[in-house]
Amino acid sequence: MARPTILVTGAQGQIGFELARLLVPYGEVLGTDRSTLDLADPDAIVAAMRGAKPALVINAGAYTAVDLAEKEPALARAVNGRAPGILAEEAKRLGAVLVHYSTDYVFDGTGTAPYTEDAPTAPQSVYGASKLEGERAVAAAGASALVLRTSWVYGTRGRNFLVTIRRLAAERDELAIVADQVGVPNWCRVLAEATVRILAAGLTPAADRAGLYHLSSTGKATWYDFARAIVGDAPRPRVAPITTAEYPTPARRPAYSVLATARFEATFGFGLPDWRVALARCIATPTDSTRPP
Ligand SMILES: NC(=O)c1ccc[n+]([C@@H]2O[C@H](COP(=O)([O-])OP(=O)(O)OC[C@H]3O[C@@H](n4cnc5c(N)ncnc54)[C@H](OP(=O)(O)O)[C@@H]3O)[C@@H](O)[C@H]2O)c1
């Protein structure tokens, strides 16, 4: 029997890169990036889907430059808001399953307890609004789609907080890090492994569980906590807590965006490790092993 085709968008991104490796045992993985499938181009998406006829589509591509999005709202909306809907429509047409990722930045951050999937959304940034639009477009298409909201994604490659702190730690004696935003760091590999685990049971069970889920490590952290955990016991750099007001950015971030993961755990029968456990595993993993096979 022919192996199913699995289309992974954003295959050079943090989650997409991990997924493209992990999915190899399950089918013919067609990993695309901006040069081979521009998610801002609706015709290209339709052509790619109709050409490849995937049984499974994982949309790991996204416009993730949160601050730049304030200046490029049309592009952010095209990639994050419109493209997921087109992928979902085409997935429905083919009878394919779609997995799509979204973000804690759909919330306004005024909460004080973990946000459930049903909590009211009120994005504070262009990025958050564009991702919410994408969620809604996927839901409107009526495809068999799993939408996985996650938060604070990092890894040893790409653009992320871990890579930035490691670079700054080599350059500076002191780091001033925001200590009044609370969320949960998530290692991209753990997110990819969890995604593969829910798909490994088969596409039909996955389709039966279509819907919106929060997928995140447990615990909570500020960016300051996260930086201190990355730096560890090293005598330098010193990590100093500062406020959001002392570190103004073009895009507003939620002050609190911990995601409640009970729905995911009850549905799929497992949860993710505490963020500190995942970070320790990430730091202990040789960087070489993140290269493609
Ligand atoms: N990063 C986070 O902290 C975070 C938090 C919550 C949720 N998420 C969500 O998780 C998912 C995966 O995020 P990630 O952290 O793995 O993101 P990432 O590392 O930024 O990867 C996204 C990939 O999408 C690509 N891309 C951007 N514009 C594109 C376009 N027009 N056409 C095709 N590809 C394009 C990027 O390519 P270029 O490098 O060329 O731009 C990049 O390789 C996204 O849905 C994101 O919204 C991320």
Ligand as a Chemical Component Dictionary entry (heavy atoms), coordinates in Angstrom:
data_LIG
# 
_chem_comp.id                   LIG 
_chem_comp.type                 NON-POLYMER 
_chem_comp.pdbx_formal_charge   0 
_chem_comp.three_letter_code    LIG 
# 
loop_
_chem_comp_atom.comp_id 
_chem_comp_atom.atom_id 
_chem_comp_atom.alt_atom_id 
_chem_comp_atom.type_symbol 
_chem_comp_atom.charge 
_chem_comp_atom.model_Cartn_x 
_chem_comp_atom.model_Cartn_y 
_chem_comp_atom.model_Cartn_z 
_chem_comp_atom.pdbx_ordinal 
LIG N1  N1  N 0  7.476  30.942 18.544 1  
LIG C1  C1  C 0  6.640  31.026 19.572 2  
LIG O1  O1  O 0  7.012  31.477 20.668 3  
LIG C2  C2  C 0  5.219  30.543 19.444 4  
LIG C3  C3  C 0  4.356  30.663 20.547 5  
LIG C4  C4  C 0  3.045  30.205 20.422 6  
LIG C5  C5  C 0  2.609  29.639 19.247 7  
LIG N2  N2  N 1  3.474  29.551 18.184 8  
LIG C6  C6  C 0  2.951  28.987 16.938 9  
LIG O2  O2  O 0  3.592  27.748 16.679 10 
LIG C7  C7  C 0  3.718  27.542 15.266 11 
LIG C8  C8  C 0  5.154  27.233 14.921 12 
LIG O3  O3  O 0  5.955  28.297 15.403 13 
LIG P1  P1  P 0  7.544  28.242 15.426 14 
LIG O4  O4  O 0  7.981  28.839 16.712 15 
LIG O5  O5  O -1 8.002  26.883 15.037 16 
LIG O6  O6  O 0  7.816  29.324 14.298 17 
LIG P2  P2  P 0  9.134  29.665 13.480 18 
LIG O7  O7  O 0  10.313 28.973 14.062 19 
LIG O8  O8  O 0  9.146  31.143 13.315 20 
LIG O9  O9  O 0  8.814  28.977 12.103 21 
LIG C9  C9  C 0  7.828  29.453 11.253 22 
LIG C10 C10 C 0  8.263  29.138 9.851  23 
LIG O10 O10 O 0  7.287  29.690 8.971  24 
LIG C11 C11 C 0  7.981  30.268 7.899  25 
LIG N3  N3  N 0  7.226  31.286 7.188  26 
LIG C12 C12 C 0  7.029  32.594 7.534  27 
LIG N4  N4  N 0  6.357  33.221 6.562  28 
LIG C13 C13 C 0  6.119  32.303 5.602  29 
LIG C14 C14 C 0  5.478  32.351 4.347  30 
LIG N5  N5  N 0  4.947  33.476 3.864  31 
LIG N6  N6  N 0  5.423  31.221 3.609  32 
LIG C15 C15 C 0  5.980  30.074 4.061  33 
LIG N7  N7  N 0  6.610  29.959 5.229  34 
LIG C16 C16 C 0  6.684  31.069 5.995  35 
LIG C17 C17 C 0  9.219  30.861 8.510  36 
LIG O11 O11 O 0  10.186 31.067 7.514  37 
LIG P3  P3  P 0  11.225 32.286 7.598  38 
LIG O12 O12 O 0  12.210 31.884 8.656  39 
LIG O13 O13 O 0  11.752 32.348 6.230  40 
LIG O14 O14 O 0  10.420 33.494 8.004  41 
LIG C18 C18 C 0  9.611  29.791 9.509  42 
LIG O15 O15 O 0  10.469 28.816 8.948  43 
LIG C19 C19 C 0  3.167  28.817 14.622 44 
LIG O16 O16 O 0  1.827  28.614 14.285 45 
LIG C20 C20 C 0  3.249  29.852 15.731 46 
LIG O17 O17 O 0  2.302  30.879 15.548 47 
LIG C21 C21 C 0  4.769  29.958 18.255 48 
# 
loop_
_chem_comp_bond.comp_id 
_chem_comp_bond.atom_id_1 
_chem_comp_bond.atom_id_2 
_chem_comp_bond.value_order 
_chem_comp_bond.pdbx_ordinal 
LIG N1  C1  SING 1  
LIG C1  O1  DOUB 2  
LIG C1  C2  SING 3  
LIG C2  C3  SING 4  
LIG C2  C21 DOUB 5  
LIG C3  C4  DOUB 6  
LIG C4  C5  SING 7  
LIG C5  N2  DOUB 8  
LIG N2  C6  SING 9  
LIG N2  C21 SING 10 
LIG C6  O2  SING 11 
LIG C6  C20 SING 12 
LIG O2  C7  SING 13 
LIG C7  C8  SING 14 
LIG C7  C19 SING 15 
LIG C8  O3  SING 16 
LIG O3  P1  SING 17 
LIG P1  O4  DOUB 18 
LIG P1  O5  SING 19 
LIG P1  O6  SING 20 
LIG O6  P2  SING 21 
LIG P2  O7  DOUB 22 
LIG P2  O8  SING 23 
LIG P2  O9  SING 24 
LIG O9  C9  SING 25 
LIG C9  C10 SING 26 
LIG C10 O10 SING 27 
LIG C10 C18 SING 28 
LIG O10 C11 SING 29 
LIG C11 N3  SING 30 
LIG C11 C17 SING 31 
LIG N3  C12 SING 32 
LIG N3  C16 SING 33 
LIG C12 N4  DOUB 34 
LIG N4  C13 SING 35 
LIG C13 C14 SING 36 
LIG C13 C16 DOUB 37 
LIG C14 N5  SING 38 
LIG C14 N6  DOUB 39 
LIG N6  C15 SING 40 
LIG C15 N7  DOUB 41 
LIG N7  C16 SING 42 
LIG C17 O11 SING 43 
LIG C17 C18 SING 44 
LIG O11 P3  SING 45 
LIG P3  O12 DOUB 46 
LIG P3  O13 SING 47 
LIG P3  O14 SING 48 
LIG C18 O15 SING 49 
LIG C19 O16 SING 50 
LIG C19 C20 SING 51 
LIG C20 O17 SING 52 
# 
